[in-house]
Amino acid sequence: MQLATLCYVIDKNKTLMLHRIKKKNDVHEGKWNGLGGKFEPGETPEECVIREVKEESGLDIKNPHLHGIITFPMFDGKKDWYVFMFTANQFKGKIIDSHEGKLEWIPNDKLLHLNLWEGDRIFIPWLLQDKFFSAKFDYSNGKMKKYSVEFY
């Protein structure tokens, strides 16, 4: 099992997205994603997301908001991923040249037009709702097969 975070940094009507075009053998190659990554030993979800956003973007986020958890069974063909889903609208700093891809502020009304994973088109709108969610997205060979969600 792999624990991870994913954060969408929002500045009014724009969201910071990462176009994954730099890493070799990247399961996300060519896709647009939020920022985040794997937990380090002993980290809380909040500590992980703050560290990962800083490492990937150079931004220091404050008070990240946890919206839900998504399970991705065998997403990478090796293990189940459990991803804590955050947004952050309080931040400071300057954007760096990310080692994972190209960072770009995308107008919110254009987010769903990017080259996203199929499931991202479903869960990104949930991040704007005032509900907590627990979901599962089943992928096989890079294609979403089914999903389920509970809102609280």
C-alpha positions in Angstrom: 0.0 0.0 0.0 1.2 3.5 -0.8 0.1 6.6 1.0 0.2 9.9 -0.9 -1.2 13.4 -1.1 -2.6 15.4 -4.0 -3.1 19.2 -3.7 -4.8 21.7 -6.0 -3.4 25.2 -5.2 -6.0 27.7 -6.1 -5.6 31.5 -6.6 -9.0 33.0 -7.1 -10.2 31.7 -10.5 -7.0 29.8 -11.4 -5.4 26.5 -10.2 -1.7 25.6 -10.3 -1.3 22.4 -12.4 1.7 20.4 -13.3 2.2 19.1 -16.8 4.1 15.8 -16.3 6.7 16.0 -19.2 10.1 15.7 -17.5 10.5 12.4 -15.6 11.5 9.2 -17.4 9.2 6.2 -16.9 6.5 8.4 -15.4 3.1 6.7 -15.1 1.6 10.2 -15.4 3.7 11.2 -18.5 1.8 13.8 -20.6 -1.0 14.2 -18.1 -1.8 17.3 -16.0 -1.9 16.8 -12.3 -2.2 18.7 -9.0 0.9 18.7 -6.8 1.8 16.0 -4.3 3.5 12.7 -3.7 4.4 9.9 -1.3 4.4 10.2 2.5 7.8 10.0 4.2 8.0 8.0 7.5 6.2 9.6 10.4 4.5 12.4 8.3 0.9 13.4 8.8 -1.1 14.0 5.6 -0.8 17.8 6.2 3.0 17.6 6.7 3.3 15.5 3.5 1.2 17.8 1.3 3.0 21.0 2.6 6.4 19.4 1.9 5.4 18.0 -1.5 3.9 21.3 -2.7 7.1 23.1 -1.6 9.4 20.6 -3.3 7.4 20.5 -6.6 6.5 24.2 -6.9 8.5 26.3 -4.5 5.3 27.6 -2.8 4.7 27.4 1.0 1.1 26.6 1.5 -0.7 27.3 4.7 -3.8 25.6 6.1 -4.4 23.0 3.4 -8.0 21.8 3.4 -8.6 18.0 3.3 -11.6 17.2 1.1 -11.4 13.4 1.0 -9.5 10.2 0.3 -9.4 8.3 -2.9 -8.3 4.6 -3.2 -6.6 3.6 -6.5 -6.3 -0.2 -6.4 -3.1 -1.4 -8.1 -2.9 1.9 -10.0 0.7 1.5 -10.9 0.4 -2.3 -11.3 2.4 -2.7 -8.1 0.3 -1.5 -5.1 -2.9 0.2 -3.9 -2.6 3.9 -3.6 -4.5 5.8 -0.9 -4.4 9.5 -1.8 -5.4 12.3 0.6 -7.0 15.1 -1.5 -6.4 18.7 -0.6 -6.9 22.2 -1.8 -4.9 25.3 -0.7 -5.6 28.9 -1.3 -3.2 30.4 1.2 0.4 30.4 -0.1 3.5 32.5 -0.5 6.7 32.2 -2.5 7.8 32.1 -6.1 7.2 29.2 -8.5 10.3 27.2 -9.3 11.3 25.2 -12.4 9.9 21.8 -11.3 11.9 18.7 -11.9 8.7 16.8 -12.7 7.2 19.0 -15.4 5.9 22.4 -16.4 3.9 24.4 -13.8 1.1 26.6 -15.1 -1.8 28.6 -13.6 -4.9 27.3 -15.5 -8.2 29.1 -15.4 -10.7 27.0 -13.4 -13.1 26.9 -16.3 -10.4 25.3 -18.5 -9.2 22.6 -16.0 -11.5 19.8 -17.3 -10.2 20.5 -20.9 -6.7 19.5 -20.0 -5.2 16.0 -20.7 -6.3 14.6 -17.3 -6.8 11.1 -16.1 -10.5 10.1 -16.6 -11.1 10.0 -12.8 -9.7 13.5 -12.4 -12.6 14.9 -14.5 -14.9 13.3 -12.0 -13.3 14.2 -8.7 -12.0 17.8 -9.4 -15.5 19.2 -9.1 -15.9 17.5 -5.7 -13.0 19.6 -4.4 -15.3 22.7 -4.7 -18.2 21.1 -2.7 -18.6 21.5 1.0 -18.6 17.7 1.6 -16.0 15.2 2.6 -15.7 12.2 0.3 -14.2 8.7 0.2 -13.9 7.2 -3.3 -12.4 4.4 -5.2 -11.3 4.6 -8.8 -10.4 1.3 -10.5 -8.0 1.6 -13.5 -6.6 -1.1 -15.7 -3.9 -0.4 -18.3 -4.3 3.3 -17.9 -8.1 3.3 -18.4 -10.7 3.9 -15.7 -13.0 0.9 -15.4 -15.3 2.1 -12.6 -15.6 4.3 -9.6 -17.6 4.6 -6.4 -17.9 7.4 -3.9 -19.5 8.2 -0.5 -20.1 11.8 0.5 -20.3 12.8 4.2 
